[in-house]
Amino acid sequence: MNININRQVQEFLVDDDFINYVICPNFILIELWKDFFENHPELIFAADEAKNILLGESQFIEMNIDEINQLKHSILINCGFNSID
């Protein structure tokens, strides 16, 4: 996976609306993301990878330990949890 895709994946992973869309979707979020992906089909691959990560189904993403820790912290904060390292 290239750096640009990794950055796009990370952006989805810290987006509250995207996280809620994946974890507990509702009609409004489904429509919002459907419209978004119709207008930005180039981001579908990154969104699918982010979705797989959130659901624990991802097999591979290129990140160093600092990026992983930062992403973990951001996800926990955006979900309303305190970071535990």
Buried (B, 14 or more C-beta within 10 A) or exposed (E): BEEEBBEBBBBBBBBEEBBBBBEEEEEEBEEBBEEBBEEEEEBEEBBBBBBBBBEEEBEEBEBEEEEEEBBBBBBBEBEEEEEEE
